[in-house]
């Protein structure tokens, strides 16, 4: 009897630190004007910036819920989610760097979400393939009120 080794891996490389006990999103910051980006950029998107040189930065793990919705329908490919499809929350998290990041949420219950509430980053399963390998993404979860 053979058993396959199941793995955990990022659904897309280079967006967050993994493996890590304290994962962070990998962004960038302009060395000249201080503009932050996620995902990381090689050139500053600020049209008024003269230098444009970016440095890689780990972004804050906590932020505030700026907006949210719940997806009750399955998005079209190439998006992949659990099978069978389960509704999931999507939110915009405002980080202390002044950056707003779109993210899946750990809850789809609107009664547990409130604009302005503190949220924390975690790495969680996005989907599993037929061999049982888990593909991971970043999500934000509400911190206790």
Order of alpha helices (4+ residues) and beta strands (2+ residues): beta-beta-beta-beta-beta-beta-beta-beta-beta
